[in-house]
């Protein structure tokens, strides 16, 4: 049976409306993947690890080490990480030293809470690919999956494309 570990690090995908009145800043709370999976009745086993709750621009080298250690020490060989799009490539580069697992990093252009978010789509693509990929580290965005070292982000469109 397929078993997937989902690691929450934060980013837009996990942003939620502020809990205070007249608040403008988003909060990162419950993992978006939890809500997505509850609505899909998946035919695989999974665990969700809420590791960080940060915007990806705030992720530090210490945070990347924490993500790395969590992946390396996990009993799972299939890992999907939800992450902010601004620095997911940097995190993928850090994780590239892990050779015996399949790791996919994904995120969203808009928070999962938004009706027109791409979060469910991006999570679905990552889940769909994780069994067919060779071991390694990948970025899954915009309906595609890229090896971590063959992807870049087009800053004018926000899309991830071949490097």
C-alpha positions as CSV (number, residue, x, y, z in Angstrom):
1,X,0.0,0.0,0.0
2,X,1.2,3.5,-0.9
3,X,2.2,5.5,2.2
4,X,2.9,9.2,1.9
5,X,4.3,11.7,4.5
6,X,3.0,15.2,4.0
7,X,5.2,17.9,5.6
8,X,3.7,21.4,6.1
9,X,6.3,24.2,6.0
10,X,3.8,27.0,5.3
11,X,3.7,29.4,2.4
12,X,0.7,30.7,0.5
13,X,-0.9,27.2,0.2
14,X,-1.4,27.1,4.0
15,X,-2.4,30.8,4.6
16,X,-5.7,31.4,6.3
17,X,-7.8,34.4,7.0
18,X,-6.7,36.3,10.1
19,X,-8.5,35.5,13.3
20,X,-8.5,39.1,14.5
21,X,-11.0,41.8,13.5
22,X,-9.7,44.3,11.0
23,X,-6.7,42.1,10.4
24,X,-4.9,42.1,7.0
25,X,-2.1,39.7,7.6
26,X,-2.8,36.1,6.8
27,X,-2.1,33.4,9.4
28,X,-0.7,29.9,8.7
29,X,-2.6,27.4,10.7
30,X,-4.0,23.9,9.9
31,X,-2.3,22.2,7.0
32,X,-4.2,22.8,3.8
33,X,-3.4,19.2,2.7
34,X,-5.4,18.0,5.7
35,X,-8.6,19.7,4.4
36,X,-7.8,18.5,0.8
37,X,-7.4,14.9,1.8
38,X,-10.5,14.9,4.0
39,X,-12.5,15.7,0.9
40,X,-11.0,13.1,-1.4
41,X,-11.3,9.8,0.3
42,X,-7.7,8.7,-0.7
43,X,-6.8,5.1,-1.3
44,X,-3.4,5.4,0.4
45,X,-2.1,5.8,3.9
46,X,-0.7,9.1,5.0
47,X,0.6,11.1,7.8
48,X,0.7,14.9,8.1
49,X,3.6,16.5,9.9
50,X,3.1,20.3,10.6
51,X,6.8,21.2,10.8
52,X,6.9,24.9,10.1
53,X,4.2,27.6,9.7
54,X,6.2,30.3,7.8
55,X,6.0,32.3,4.7
56,X,8.8,30.8,2.5
57,X,10.6,34.2,2.5
58,X,11.1,33.7,6.2
59,X,12.5,30.2,6.0
60,X,16.1,30.2,7.3
61,X,19.0,27.8,6.8
62,X,18.2,26.4,10.2
63,X,14.6,25.8,9.0
64,X,15.9,24.0,5.9
65,X,18.1,21.9,8.1
66,X,15.0,20.9,10.1
67,X,13.1,20.0,6.9
68,X,16.2,18.0,5.7
69,X,16.5,16.1,9.0
70,X,12.7,15.4,9.1
71,X,12.9,13.9,5.6
72,X,16.1,12.0,6.2
73,X,15.0,10.5,9.4
74,X,11.4,9.6,8.3
75,X,10.4,6.0,7.9
76,X,8.5,7.1,4.8
77,X,10.1,6.8,1.3
78,X,7.5,9.0,-0.4
79,X,7.3,12.6,0.9
80,X,5.3,15.6,-0.3
81,X,6.2,19.0,1.2
82,X,3.9,22.0,1.0
83,X,6.0,25.1,0.7
84,X,5.9,28.7,-0.4
85,X,6.7,29.2,-4.0
86,X,9.3,32.0,-3.5
87,X,12.0,29.7,-2.0
88,X,11.0,26.1,-2.8
89,X,13.8,25.7,-5.2
90,X,16.3,26.6,-2.5
91,X,14.8,24.0,-0.1
92,X,14.8,21.4,-2.9
93,X,18.5,22.1,-3.4
94,X,19.1,21.4,0.3
95,X,17.1,18.2,0.1
96,X,18.9,17.0,-3.0
97,X,21.5,15.2,-0.8
98,X,18.8,12.7,0.1
99,X,19.1,9.9,-2.5
100,X,17.0,7.1,-1.2
101,X,13.6,8.8,-1.1
102,X,11.2,10.4,-3.5
103,X,10.4,14.0,-2.4
104,X,8.1,16.4,-4.1
105,X,7.8,20.0,-3.1
106,X,4.6,21.8,-4.1
107,X,2.6,24.9,-3.1
108,X,0.0,27.3,-4.5
109,X,-0.4,30.6,-6.1
110,X,-3.4,31.4,-3.9
111,X,-4.3,30.1,-0.4
112,X,-6.2,26.8,-0.4
113,X,-9.0,28.6,1.4
114,X,-9.7,30.6,-1.7
115,X,-12.3,29.2,-4.1
116,X,-10.1,29.8,-7.1
117,X,-6.9,28.3,-5.5
118,X,-4.7,25.9,-7.4
119,X,-3.8,24.1,-4.1
120,X,-5.9,21.0,-4.6
121,X,-4.7,20.7,-8.2
122,X,-1.0,20.9,-7.2
123,X,-1.4,18.5,-4.4
124,X,-3.2,16.1,-6.7
125,X,-0.5,16.3,-9.4
126,X,2.1,15.6,-6.7
127,X,0.2,12.6,-5.4
128,X,-0.4,11.3,-8.9
129,X,3.3,11.4,-9.8
130,X,4.9,10.2,-6.6
131,X,4.7,6.5,-7.4
132,X,6.0,6.8,-10.9
133,X,9.1,9.0,-10.2
134,X,12.6,7.7,-9.6
135,X,14.1,8.5,-6.2
136,X,15.1,12.1,-6.0
137,X,13.8,15.6,-5.3
138,X,11.2,17.3,-7.5
139,X,9.2,20.5,-7.8
140,X,5.5,20.1,-8.7
141,X,3.7,23.2,-9.9
142,X,1.5,24.4,-12.7
143,X,0.5,20.8,-13.7
144,X,4.1,19.6,-14.2
145,X,6.8,17.9,-12.2
146,X,10.4,19.0,-12.6
147,X,13.7,17.6,-11.3
148,X,14.9,20.1,-8.6
149,X,17.9,21.1,-10.7
150,X,16.0,21.5,-14.0
151,X,13.4,24.1,-13.0
152,X,13.2,27.8,-12.6
153,X,10.5,30.3,-11.9
154,X,9.5,32.9,-14.5
155,X,9.1,36.0,-12.4
156,X,6.9,37.7,-14.9
157,X,4.3,34.9,-15.0
158,X,4.9,33.2,-11.7
159,X,5.0,29.8,-13.5
160,X,7.6,27.2,-13.0
161,X,9.3,26.2,-16.2
162,X,12.3,24.2,-17.6
163,X,15.6,25.7,-16.6
